[in-house]
Amino acid sequence: MASSGPLESQPWYLSLLGIAESFRTSNPPRIKHCIHCLQAILALKPPVRIEATTHTQLGCLLFTHCRNIDLAYAHLEKAWTLAQSIPAFDEVKFEAASTLVRVHEQKGQLQQAKELLNTAINKSKQSPYWHCRMLFQLAQIHAQERDFTTACERLGEGATYAAQAGAHYTRALFMLSKGMLLLVDKKWTEAHPVLSECSQLVEAYNESSSNKESLKVFFLVLQVCHYLTAGQVKSVKAVLKQLQQSIQTLTMLHPEEESVSSNSAERFQWIPKEHMCVLVYLVTVMHSMQAGYMDKAQKYTDKALAQIEKLKILDGHPILYTFQLMLLEHIIMCRLVVGEKSMAVQEIAQACQVCSQNPRLLNLHRAQLHTLLGLYSMSMNCMESAEMQFNTALKYAHHQEELYQFIAFNLAIVYLRSGNRSQELQSLLERINPETSTISSHSLKAAGFFVLGLKTFFQAKYNEAKRFLRETLKMSNDEDLNRLTACSLVLLGHIFLSLGNSGESMNMVLPAMQLARKIPDMHVQLWGSALLRDLYHLAGDPAMESEGYNLHTTFSQQLLKDHFQSSQLPQHNLIQWTEGPIPPQHLRSNSANNSNGASSSYTSHSQTELSRQPFS
């Protein structure tokens, strides 16, 4: 909290400022006492430079530590107003403006935030750091409003300004951010040349090893996410491996060996190194989930959540809660696949708890929460709740094309399993039919053919069903979509059995079971073991029939036991929530949560150990 510029050196001011700083940096910080010292400075009616600085310091403290938005706003507004008439006072003036923008954002006043930023950007052209920082802030607000075109324009301005200022690292950050938004906006044609330029900028940058690796991680994360969004699980493997190698290189670099740039426009950081480790874990979990490697997904989720808990103690940055939610969303789906519904519903409650404490997160992730509750309801055979949850999720899945399609495919399966819903099913399939509608994701398109195969199977149109399922198999084999492959094989096995072709049925079911064990997918194994029991009975092989029967009984008992445990949990009642705030009475934990919940599986490794060999 050092003073900015040659302020008057009155002993009272320096003494109070020193005491305030000692309170702020104590362990734990004594923020209330720090604020009292700063308020004492204002009570002594100091010169205007000291007054403006103190208002800025108070505003930042109140916003960051006390969440007293209105009082923070008053101090920052006063500081910004006073600083206008003070020459050579950029640090205080623009710190006040930048934090005041964050206050406006917190209050939902995005128009006021943009107006203030535009004013500050025009005034900051001779202050490279602040000019770049506020261009980033303005682009971020436009992106929040989904005005990606304007956001990209601001980032382009930033890249040009940074290049003129000789800030090559910051220029690359602007360009990577622009590429990211173009990918989010699905403007593939425009994104390609931007990302090609980013690749050249990253390759050419050699001023700092840690900055270079940071840029590489940013670039590779964009590539991995682009592949995963497109459902290209096999194609992404080489890039994902590069990303994992790059983050390991970055974590082994020592910051003290890096030279600090004298260019103020280079004072930026994409995200801290520790946050990058969590992000790489997250995209690895996303890949493992899509590919059907549930054990890997579990392993990296545990590591990532452990690291998030450690980082929350240090800074509690909002991005950590977003990472936590995304990890929970994936591990919940993993739990449902492997037949751990009781753990899944407790982790859904955990995700709801995180969202209930932050309205912005709830708004951003509400569609996902209802989707997870729909999937859980399906696994519990609560079809009315599943339908209700999926329809609610569709209402909230604004501008999320892939999520909308994912929800719709699962809702279609609910309609199929419920029976007598042909009209609703037909209406839904008209919007998501992979043969007639545009589905950009390879994996979702393959899933669409599976749903059509399931529909025609229920209609006893077996030849048509085989055609759809063979298309699913072809697409899933192309990209190593193991779970979709297992589901398609076992359904084909069922079809061939229905047609009386037990030999061909066996040829489908055996590899399906082998793949399902590898995933492991409890429900496919249950289905497959029932088919094997019937097939061995037809073949007149009582020993193998008995083995199939025992296998089916084992899976049934495991699933029934878990089903009963889930139904007894207070969190199970979340399946009735569709409107309003999240019901707090359904979020409470119990002894089962302590023994089975997600938090119990966190590893006890230190942060250094987690980041040293994260992908062994």
C-alpha positions as CSV (number, residue, x, y, z in Angstrom):
1,M,0.0,0.0,0.0
2,A,2.9,2.3,-0.7
3,S,2.1,5.9,-1.6
4,S,2.2,6.9,-5.2
5,G,4.6,9.8,-6.2
6,P,6.3,12.4,-4.0
7,L,3.5,13.0,-1.6
8,E,4.0,15.5,1.2
9,S,6.0,13.8,3.9
10,Q,4.1,14.8,7.0
11,P,5.0,12.5,9.9
12,W,1.4,11.9,10.8
13,Y,0.6,10.6,7.3
14,L,3.7,8.4,7.1
15,S,3.0,7.0,10.5
16,L,-0.7,6.2,9.9
17,L,0.1,4.7,6.5
18,G,2.9,2.5,8.0
19,I,0.5,1.2,10.7
20,A,-2.2,0.6,8.1
21,E,0.3,-1.4,6.0
22,S,1.4,-3.4,9.0
23,F,-2.2,-4.4,9.7
24,R,-2.8,-5.3,6.0
25,T,0.3,-7.5,5.8
26,S,-0.1,-9.2,9.2
27,N,-0.9,-12.9,9.4
28,P,-3.8,-13.1,9.4
29,P,-4.5,-9.6,7.8
30,R,-6.3,-7.2,10.1
31,I,-8.2,-5.4,7.5
32,K,-10.7,-3.7,9.8
33,H,-7.8,-2.0,11.7
34,C,-6.1,-1.1,8.4
35,I,-9.3,0.6,7.3
36,H,-9.5,2.6,10.5
37,C,-6.0,3.9,10.0
38,L,-6.8,5.1,6.5
39,Q,-10.1,6.7,7.7
40,A,-8.0,8.5,10.3
41,I,-5.9,10.0,7.5
42,L,-9.0,11.4,5.8
43,A,-10.3,12.8,9.2
44,L,-7.1,15.0,9.3
45,K,-8.2,16.7,6.0
46,P,-5.0,15.9,4.1
47,P,-3.7,17.6,0.9
48,V,-5.6,16.5,-2.3
49,R,-2.9,14.0,-3.5
50,I,-3.0,12.2,-0.1
51,E,-6.8,12.4,0.0
52,A,-7.2,10.9,-3.5
53,T,-4.6,8.1,-2.7
54,T,-6.3,7.2,0.5
55,H,-9.8,7.1,-1.1
56,T,-8.4,4.7,-3.7
57,Q,-6.8,2.5,-1.0
58,L,-10.0,2.4,1.0
59,G,-12.1,1.7,-2.0
60,C,-9.9,-1.2,-3.1
61,L,-9.8,-2.7,0.5
62,L,-13.5,-2.4,1.0
63,F,-14.2,-4.0,-2.4
64,T,-11.7,-6.8,-2.1
65,H,-12.0,-7.8,1.5
66,C,-15.2,-6.5,2.9
67,R,-17.5,-6.7,-0.1
68,N,-19.0,-3.3,1.0
69,I,-19.9,-2.3,-2.5
70,D,-21.7,0.9,-1.8
71,L,-19.0,2.3,0.5
72,A,-16.2,1.1,-1.9
73,Y,-18.0,2.9,-4.7
74,A,-18.2,6.2,-2.8
75,H,-14.4,6.1,-2.1
76,L,-13.4,5.1,-5.6
77,E,-15.7,7.7,-7.2
78,K,-14.3,10.4,-5.0
79,A,-10.7,9.3,-5.8
80,W,-11.4,9.3,-9.6
81,T,-13.0,12.8,-9.4
82,L,-10.1,14.2,-7.3
83,A,-7.4,12.6,-9.5
84,Q,-8.6,14.4,-12.7
85,S,-7.1,17.7,-11.6
86,I,-3.8,16.3,-10.3
87,P,-0.9,16.1,-12.8
88,A,1.3,13.0,-13.1
89,F,-1.0,10.9,-11.0
90,D,-1.8,8.0,-13.3
91,E,-1.3,5.1,-10.9
92,V,-3.9,6.4,-8.4
93,K,-6.2,7.7,-11.0
94,F,-6.4,4.6,-13.1
95,E,-6.3,2.2,-10.2
96,A,-9.4,3.9,-8.9
97,A,-11.0,3.7,-12.4
98,S,-10.2,0.1,-12.9
99,T,-11.5,-1.0,-9.5
100,L,-14.6,1.3,-9.9
101,V,-15.4,-0.6,-13.1
102,R,-15.3,-3.9,-11.1
103,V,-17.7,-2.4,-8.6
104,H,-20.1,-1.4,-11.5
105,E,-19.8,-5.0,-12.8
106,Q,-20.6,-6.4,-9.4
107,K,-23.7,-4.2,-9.2
108,G,-24.8,-5.2,-12.8
109,Q,-24.2,-1.7,-14.1
110,L,-22.4,-2.8,-17.3
111,Q,-23.3,0.3,-19.3
112,Q,-21.7,2.6,-16.6
113,A,-18.7,0.3,-16.5
114,K,-18.2,0.6,-20.3
115,E,-18.6,4.4,-20.2
116,L,-16.0,4.8,-17.5
117,L,-13.6,2.5,-19.3
118,N,-13.9,4.3,-22.6
119,T,-13.2,7.6,-20.8
120,A,-10.2,6.1,-18.9
121,I,-8.9,4.4,-22.1
122,N,-8.9,7.8,-23.9
123,K,-7.0,9.4,-21.0
124,S,-4.4,6.6,-20.6
125,K,-2.7,6.5,-24.0
126,Q,0.5,7.7,-22.4
127,S,0.3,5.1,-19.7
128,P,1.0,1.7,-21.4
129,Y,0.2,-0.6,-18.5
130,W,-3.1,1.1,-17.7
131,H,-4.2,1.5,-21.3
132,C,-3.7,-2.2,-22.0
133,R,-5.3,-3.2,-18.7
134,M,-8.4,-1.3,-19.4
135,L,-8.7,-2.5,-22.9
136,F,-8.6,-6.0,-21.5
137,Q,-11.3,-5.1,-19.0
138,L,-13.5,-3.5,-21.7
139,A,-13.2,-6.5,-24.0
140,Q,-14.1,-8.8,-21.0
141,I,-17.3,-6.8,-20.4
142,H,-18.3,-7.0,-24.1
143,A,-17.7,-10.7,-24.0
144,Q,-19.9,-11.1,-20.9
145,E,-22.6,-9.4,-23.0
146,R,-21.9,-11.8,-25.8
147,D,-20.9,-8.9,-28.0
148,F,-17.9,-10.9,-29.3
149,T,-17.4,-8.6,-32.4
150,T,-16.8,-5.5,-30.3
151,A,-14.8,-7.5,-27.8
152,C,-12.5,-8.7,-30.6
153,E,-12.2,-5.1,-31.9
154,R,-11.0,-3.9,-28.5
155,L,-8.5,-6.8,-28.3
156,G,-7.3,-6.0,-31.8
157,E,-6.7,-2.4,-30.6
158,G,-4.8,-3.7,-27.7
159,A,-2.6,-5.9,-29.8
160,T,-1.7,-3.0,-32.1
161,Y,-1.0,-0.7,-29.2
162,A,1.2,-3.3,-27.5
163,A,3.2,-3.9,-30.7
164,Q,3.8,-0.1,-30.9
165,A,4.9,-0.1,-27.3
166,G,7.3,-3.0,-27.9
167,A,5.4,-5.2,-25.6
168,H,5.6,-8.5,-27.5
169,Y,4.3,-10.7,-24.7
170,T,1.3,-8.5,-24.1
171,R,0.6,-8.4,-27.8
172,A,0.5,-12.2,-27.9
173,L,-1.9,-12.2,-24.9
174,F,-4.3,-9.8,-26.7
175,M,-4.1,-12.0,-29.9
176,L,-4.7,-15.2,-28.0
177,S,-7.6,-13.7,-26.2
178,K,-9.1,-12.6,-29.5
179,G,-8.6,-16.1,-30.9
180,M,-10.3,-17.6,-27.8
181,L,-13.4,-15.4,-28.3
182,L,-13.6,-16.2,-32.0
183,L,-13.6,-19.9,-31.1
184,V,-16.3,-19.3,-28.5
185,D,-18.3,-17.4,-31.1
186,K,-17.7,-20.4,-33.6
187,K,-16.2,-18.1,-36.2
188,W,-13.8,-20.7,-37.4
189,T,-12.9,-19.0,-40.6
190,E,-11.8,-15.8,-38.7
191,A,-10.2,-17.7,-35.9
192,H,-7.8,-19.7,-38.1
193,P,-5.6,-16.8,-39.3
194,V,-5.6,-15.3,-35.8
195,L,-4.5,-18.5,-34.2
196,S,-1.8,-19.0,-36.9
197,E,-0.5,-15.5,-36.1
198,C,-0.6,-16.5,-32.4
199,S,1.5,-19.5,-33.1
200,Q,4.1,-17.4,-34.9
201,L,4.1,-14.8,-32.0
202,V,4.6,-17.5,-29.4
203,E,7.4,-19.2,-31.4
204,A,9.2,-15.9,-32.0
205,Y,8.9,-14.7,-28.3
206,N,12.2,-15.3,-26.4
207,E,12.4,-12.5,-23.8
208,S,11.3,-14.6,-20.8
209,S,11.2,-18.4,-20.4
210,S,8.2,-18.4,-18.1
211,N,6.3,-16.0,-20.2
212,K,7.0,-18.1,-23.3
213,E,5.8,-21.3,-21.6
214,S,2.7,-19.4,-20.3
215,L,1.9,-18.3,-23.8
216,K,2.4,-21.9,-25.1
217,V,0.0,-23.2,-22.4
218,F,-2.6,-20.6,-23.4
219,F,-2.3,-21.5,-27.1
220,L,-2.4,-25.2,-26.5
221,V,-5.4,-24.9,-24.2
222,L,-7.3,-23.2,-27.0
223,Q,-6.4,-25.9,-29.4
224,V,-7.4,-28.7,-27.0
225,C,-10.7,-27.0,-26.1
226,H,-11.4,-26.5,-29.9
227,Y,-10.9,-30.2,-30.5
228,L,-12.9,-31.3,-27.5
229,T,-15.8,-29.0,-28.5
230,A,-15.7,-30.6,-31.9
231,G,-15.9,-34.0,-30.3
232,Q,-12.5,-35.0,-31.8
233,V,-11.2,-37.1,-28.8
234,K,-8.6,-39.1,-30.7
235,S,-7.3,-36.1,-32.8
236,V,-6.6,-34.1,-29.7
237,K,-4.3,-36.6,-28.1
238,A,-1.0,-35.2,-29.5
239,V,-1.9,-31.6,-28.7
240,L,-3.0,-32.6,-25.2
241,K,0.3,-34.4,-24.6
242,Q,2.2,-31.2,-25.7
243,L,0.1,-29.2,-23.3
244,Q,0.9,-31.5,-20.4
245,Q,4.6,-31.4,-21.2
246,S,4.5,-27.6,-21.4
247,I,2.8,-27.2,-18.0
248,Q,5.5,-29.5,-16.5
249,T,8.2,-27.3,-18.0
250,L,6.6,-24.2,-16.7
251,T,6.2,-25.5,-13.1
252,M,10.0,-26.4,-13.0
253,L,11.1,-22.9,-14.0
254,H,12.3,-20.7,-11.1
255,P,10.9,-17.2,-11.1
256,E,14.0,-15.7,-9.5
257,E,16.0,-16.6,-12.5
258,E,13.8,-14.5,-14.8
259,S,14.7,-11.0,-15.7
260,V,11.9,-8.5,-15.0
261,S,11.0,-6.4,-18.1
262,S,11.4,-2.6,-17.8
263,N,8.5,-2.2,-20.1
264,S,5.4,-1.3,-18.0
265,A,3.1,-2.7,-20.7
266,E,4.6,-6.2,-20.0
267,R,3.3,-6.3,-16.4
268,F,0.6,-8.8,-17.3
269,Q,0.0,-12.4,-16.5
270,W,-2.6,-14.6,-18.2
271,I,-3.4,-16.6,-15.1
272,P,-1.0,-17.7,-12.3
273,K,1.1,-20.8,-12.8
274,E,-0.8,-22.7,-10.1
275,H,-4.1,-21.9,-11.8
276,M,-2.7,-23.1,-15.1
277,C,-2.0,-26.5,-13.5
278,V,-5.6,-26.7,-12.4
279,L,-6.8,-25.8,-15.9
280,V,-4.6,-28.4,-17.6
281,Y,-6.0,-31.0,-15.1
282,L,-9.5,-29.8,-16.1
283,V,-9.0,-30.2,-19.9
284,T,-7.4,-33.6,-19.2
285,V,-10.6,-34.6,-17.2
286,M,-12.7,-33.4,-20.1
287,H,-10.8,-35.5,-22.5
288,S,-10.9,-38.6,-20.3
289,M,-14.6,-38.3,-19.8
290,Q,-15.3,-37.9,-23.5
291,A,-13.0,-40.8,-24.3
292,G,-14.6,-43.1,-21.7
293,Y,-11.6,-43.3,-19.3
294,M,-13.4,-43.0,-16.0
295,D,-10.5,-44.0,-13.8
296,K,-8.3,-41.3,-15.4
297,A,-11.1,-38.7,-15.0
298,Q,-11.4,-39.6,-11.3
299,K,-7.6,-39.4,-10.8
300,Y,-7.1,-36.0,-12.3
301,T,-10.3,-34.6,-10.7
302,D,-9.0,-35.6,-7.3
303,K,-5.7,-33.8,-8.0
304,A,-7.3,-30.7,-9.3
305,L,-9.8,-30.4,-6.5
306,A,-7.1,-30.8,-3.9
307,Q,-5.1,-28.1,-5.5
308,I,-8.1,-25.8,-5.8
309,E,-8.7,-26.2,-2.0
310,K,-5.1,-25.1,-1.3
311,L,-5.3,-22.2,-3.6
312,K,-8.6,-20.9,-2.2
313,I,-6.9,-20.5,1.2
314,L,-4.3,-18.2,-0.5
315,D,-6.4,-16.0,-2.7
316,G,-9.9,-17.3,-3.4
317,H,-9.8,-16.1,-7.0
318,P,-13.3,-16.3,-8.7
319,I,-11.8,-18.5,-11.5
320,L,-11.1,-21.2,-9.0
321,Y,-14.8,-21.6,-8.3
322,T,-15.5,-21.9,-12.0
323,F,-12.8,-24.6,-12.3
324,Q,-14.3,-26.4,-9.3
325,L,-17.8,-26.4,-10.9
326,M,-16.5,-27.7,-14.2
327,L,-14.6,-30.4,-12.5
328,L,-17.6,-31.4,-10.5
329,E,-19.8,-31.4,-13.6
330,H,-17.6,-33.9,-15.2
331,I,-16.9,-36.1,-12.2
332,I,-20.7,-36.3,-11.5
333,M,-21.3,-37.7,-15.0
334,C,-18.4,-40.1,-14.4
335,R,-20.0,-41.3,-11.1
336,L,-23.3,-42.0,-12.9
337,V,-21.6,-44.1,-15.6
338,V,-19.8,-46.2,-13.0
339,G,-22.9,-46.7,-10.9
340,E,-22.1,-44.4,-8.0
341,K,-25.4,-42.4,-7.8
342,S,-25.2,-41.7,-4.1
343,M,-21.8,-40.0,-4.6
344,A,-23.1,-38.2,-7.7
345,V,-26.1,-36.6,-6.0
346,Q,-23.9,-35.4,-3.1
347,E,-21.5,-33.8,-5.6
348,I,-24.5,-32.2,-7.4
349,A,-25.4,-30.7,-4.1
350,Q,-21.8,-29.5,-3.7
351,A,-22.0,-27.8,-7.1
352,C,-25.3,-26.2,-6.1
353,Q,-23.7,-25.0,-2.8
354,V,-20.9,-23.2,-4.8
355,C,-23.5,-21.6,-7.1
356,S,-25.9,-20.6,-4.3
357,Q,-23.1,-18.4,-2.9
358,N,-22.5,-16.6,-6.2
359,P,-25.5,-15.4,-8.3
360,R,-23.2,-15.0,-11.4
361,L,-22.1,-18.6,-11.2
362,L,-25.6,-19.8,-10.7
363,N,-26.7,-17.8,-13.8
364,L,-23.8,-19.3,-15.9
365,H,-24.1,-22.9,-14.7
366,R,-27.8,-23.3,-14.0
367,A,-28.4,-25.2,-17.3
368,Q,-25.6,-27.6,-16.3
369,L,-27.0,-28.1,-12.8
370,H,-30.5,-29.1,-14.2
371,T,-28.8,-31.3,-16.8
372,L,-27.0,-33.2,-14.1
373,L,-30.1,-33.5,-12.1
374,G,-31.8,-34.9,-15.2
375,L,-29.1,-37.4,-15.7
376,Y,-29.2,-38.4,-12.1
377,S,-33.0,-38.7,-12.3
378,M,-32.7,-41.0,-15.3
379,S,-30.2,-43.2,-13.5
380,M,-32.7,-43.5,-10.6
381,N,-35.6,-44.3,-13.0
382,C,-37.4,-41.1,-12.0
383,M,-38.5,-40.3,-15.5
384,E,-41.0,-37.5,-14.7
385,S,-38.3,-35.7,-12.8
386,A,-35.8,-36.3,-15.5
387,E,-38.1,-34.9,-18.1
388,M,-38.9,-31.9,-15.9
389,Q,-35.1,-31.3,-15.3
390,F,-34.1,-31.6,-18.9
391,N,-36.9,-29.2,-20.1
392,T,-35.8,-26.7,-17.4
393,A,-32.2,-27.1,-18.6
394,L,-33.2,-26.4,-22.2
395,K,-34.7,-23.1,-21.1
396,Y,-31.4,-22.0,-19.5
397,A,-29.1,-23.3,-22.2
398,H,-29.0,-20.0,-24.0
399,H,-26.2,-19.7,-26.7
400,Q,-24.9,-23.1,-25.7
401,E,-25.4,-25.1,-28.8
402,E,-23.5,-28.3,-27.8
403,L,-25.1,-28.3,-24.3
404,Y,-28.6,-27.8,-25.9
405,Q,-28.0,-30.8,-28.2
406,F,-26.7,-33.0,-25.3
407,I,-29.7,-32.2,-23.2
408,A,-32.1,-32.8,-26.1
409,F,-30.6,-36.3,-26.9
410,N,-31.0,-37.3,-23.3
411,L,-34.6,-36.0,-23.2
412,A,-35.3,-38.0,-26.3
413,I,-34.1,-41.1,-24.4
414,V,-36.4,-40.2,-21.6
415,Y,-39.3,-40.0,-24.0
416,L,-38.4,-43.4,-25.5
417,R,-38.2,-45.0,-22.1
418,S,-41.5,-43.4,-20.9
419,G,-43.5,-44.7,-23.8
420,N,-46.5,-43.1,-25.5
421,R,-44.5,-39.9,-26.1
422,S,-44.2,-40.2,-29.9
423,Q,-45.4,-36.6,-30.6
424,E,-43.0,-34.9,-28.2
425,L,-40.2,-37.2,-29.4
426,Q,-40.8,-36.4,-33.1
427,S,-40.9,-32.7,-32.4
428,L,-37.6,-32.9,-30.5
429,L,-35.9,-35.1,-33.1
430,E,-36.8,-32.7,-35.9
431,R,-34.5,-30.1,-34.2
432,I,-31.6,-32.5,-33.5
433,N,-31.7,-35.1,-36.2
434,P,-28.1,-35.7,-37.2
435,E,-29.2,-36.5,-40.8
436,T,-31.1,-33.2,-41.3
437,S,-29.7,-30.6,-38.8
438,T,-26.3,-29.1,-38.3
439,I,-24.4,-30.6,-35.5
440,S,-20.8,-29.4,-35.4
441,S,-19.5,-31.8,-32.7
442,H,-18.4,-35.2,-34.0
443,S,-19.2,-37.0,-30.7
444,L,-22.7,-35.4,-30.5
445,K,-23.4,-36.3,-34.1
446,A,-22.4,-39.9,-33.3
447,A,-24.7,-39.8,-30.2
448,G,-27.5,-38.5,-32.4
449,F,-27.3,-41.6,-34.6
450,F,-27.3,-43.8,-31.5
451,V,-30.6,-42.1,-30.4
452,L,-32.1,-42.7,-33.8
453,G,-30.9,-46.4,-33.5
454,L,-32.6,-46.6,-30.1
455,K,-35.8,-45.1,-31.4
456,T,-36.0,-47.5,-34.4
457,F,-35.1,-50.4,-32.0
458,F,-38.1,-49.6,-29.8
459,Q,-40.2,-49.5,-33.0
460,A,-38.9,-52.9,-34.0
461,K,-37.5,-51.5,-37.2
462,Y,-34.3,-53.6,-36.8
463,N,-32.7,-53.1,-40.2
464,E,-33.1,-49.3,-39.9
465,A,-31.7,-49.5,-36.3
466,K,-28.7,-51.4,-37.5
467,R,-28.0,-48.8,-40.1
468,F,-28.0,-46.0,-37.5
469,L,-25.9,-47.9,-35.0
470,R,-23.3,-48.8,-37.6
471,E,-22.9,-45.1,-38.4
472,T,-22.5,-44.5,-34.7
473,L,-19.8,-47.2,-34.5
474,K,-18.0,-45.9,-37.5
475,M,-17.9,-42.3,-36.0
476,S,-17.1,-43.4,-32.5
477,N,-14.2,-45.7,-33.7
478,D,-12.8,-42.8,-35.7
479,E,-12.4,-40.8,-32.5
480,D,-12.1,-43.4,-29.8
481,L,-15.4,-42.7,-28.2
482,N,-15.3,-45.8,-26.1
483,R,-18.5,-45.5,-24.2
484,L,-20.6,-44.8,-27.3
485,T,-18.9,-47.8,-28.9
486,A,-19.8,-50.0,-26.0
487,C,-23.5,-48.8,-25.9
488,S,-23.8,-49.3,-29.7
489,L,-22.3,-52.8,-29.6
490,V,-24.6,-54.0,-26.8
491,L,-27.7,-52.5,-28.5
492,L,-26.7,-54.2,-31.8
493,G,-26.3,-57.4,-29.8
494,H,-29.8,-57.0,-28.5
495,I,-31.1,-56.4,-32.0
496,F,-29.4,-59.5,-33.4
497,L,-30.8,-61.6,-30.5
498,S,-34.3,-60.3,-31.3
499,L,-33.7,-61.4,-34.9
500,G,-32.7,-64.8,-33.8
501,N,-29.1,-64.4,-34.9
502,S,-27.4,-65.5,-31.6
503,G,-23.9,-65.9,-33.2
504,E,-23.8,-62.3,-34.5
505,S,-25.3,-61.2,-31.2
506,M,-22.4,-62.8,-29.3
507,N,-19.9,-61.1,-31.6
508,M,-21.4,-57.8,-30.5
509,V,-21.9,-58.4,-26.8
510,L,-18.5,-59.9,-25.9
511,P,-16.4,-56.8,-27.2
512,A,-19.1,-54.5,-25.6
513,M,-18.5,-56.2,-22.2
514,Q,-14.8,-56.0,-22.6
515,L,-14.9,-52.3,-23.4
516,A,-17.5,-51.7,-20.6
517,R,-15.2,-53.3,-18.0
518,K,-12.4,-51.1,-19.2
519,I,-14.4,-47.9,-18.8
520,P,-15.9,-49.1,-16.4
521,D,-19.6,-48.7,-17.3
522,M,-21.9,-50.4,-14.8
523,H,-25.1,-50.1,-16.8
524,V,-23.7,-51.5,-20.0
525,Q,-22.2,-54.4,-18.1
526,L,-25.6,-55.0,-16.5
527,W,-27.3,-55.0,-19.9
528,G,-24.5,-57.1,-21.5
529,S,-24.5,-59.7,-18.7
530,A,-28.3,-60.2,-19.2
531,L,-27.8,-60.8,-22.9
532,L,-24.9,-63.2,-22.3
533,R,-27.0,-65.2,-19.9
534,D,-29.7,-65.6,-22.5
535,L,-27.2,-66.3,-25.3
536,Y,-25.4,-69.1,-23.4
537,H,-28.9,-70.5,-22.5
538,L,-29.7,-70.7,-26.2
539,A,-26.3,-72.2,-26.9
540,G,-26.9,-74.9,-24.3
541,D,-23.9,-74.0,-22.2
542,P,-25.1,-74.2,-18.5
543,A,-21.7,-73.3,-17.0
544,M,-21.4,-70.1,-19.0
545,E,-25.1,-69.3,-18.5
546,S,-24.6,-69.6,-14.7
547,E,-21.6,-67.3,-14.9
548,G,-23.7,-64.8,-16.9
549,Y,-26.5,-65.1,-14.3
550,N,-24.1,-64.5,-11.4
551,L,-22.5,-61.6,-13.1
552,H,-25.9,-60.0,-13.8
553,T,-27.0,-60.6,-10.2
554,T,-23.8,-59.0,-8.9
555,F,-24.3,-55.8,-11.0
556,S,-28.0,-55.7,-10.1
557,Q,-27.3,-55.9,-6.4
558,Q,-24.6,-53.2,-6.5
559,L,-26.9,-50.9,-8.4
560,L,-29.9,-51.6,-6.2
561,K,-27.9,-51.0,-3.0
562,D,-26.6,-47.7,-4.3
563,H,-30.1,-46.8,-5.6
564,F,-31.5,-47.2,-2.1
565,Q,-28.7,-45.2,-0.5
566,S,-29.3,-42.4,-3.0
567,S,-33.0,-42.3,-2.4
568,Q,-32.5,-41.8,1.4
569,L,-30.2,-38.8,1.0
570,P,-31.6,-35.3,1.6
571,Q,-29.8,-34.2,-1.6
572,H,-32.0,-36.6,-3.6
573,N,-34.9,-34.1,-3.2
574,L,-33.0,-31.7,-5.5
575,I,-34.7,-33.5,-8.4
576,Q,-37.9,-31.5,-7.6
577,W,-36.1,-28.1,-7.9
578,T,-36.8,-26.3,-11.2
579,E,-37.6,-22.7,-10.2
580,G,-36.3,-20.0,-7.9
581,P,-33.2,-20.2,-5.7
582,I,-31.6,-23.5,-4.8
583,P,-33.5,-25.0,-1.8
584,P,-30.9,-24.9,1.1
585,Q,-32.5,-27.7,3.0
586,H,-31.5,-30.1,0.2
587,L,-27.8,-29.2,0.4
588,R,-27.0,-30.2,3.9
589,S,-24.4,-32.9,4.4
590,N,-24.6,-36.0,6.5
591,S,-22.3,-38.8,7.6
592,A,-22.5,-40.5,4.2
593,N,-21.1,-37.3,2.7
594,N,-18.1,-37.4,5.0
595,S,-17.3,-41.0,4.1
596,N,-18.3,-41.1,0.4
597,G,-18.4,-37.5,-0.8
598,A,-16.0,-35.8,-3.2
599,S,-14.0,-34.1,-0.6
600,S,-13.0,-37.4,1.0
601,S,-11.1,-38.4,-2.1
602,Y,-8.9,-35.4,-2.2
603,T,-5.2,-36.4,-2.1
604,S,-2.9,-35.0,0.6
605,H,0.0,-34.2,-1.8
606,S,1.6,-30.8,-1.4
607,Q,1.1,-28.2,-4.2
608,T,4.7,-28.8,-5.3
609,E,4.1,-32.5,-5.6
610,L,0.9,-32.0,-7.5
611,S,2.5,-29.8,-10.1
612,R,5.8,-31.6,-10.5
613,Q,4.6,-34.8,-12.2
614,P,0.9,-34.2,-12.8
615,F,0.4,-36.5,-15.8
616,S,2.5,-39.5,-15.0
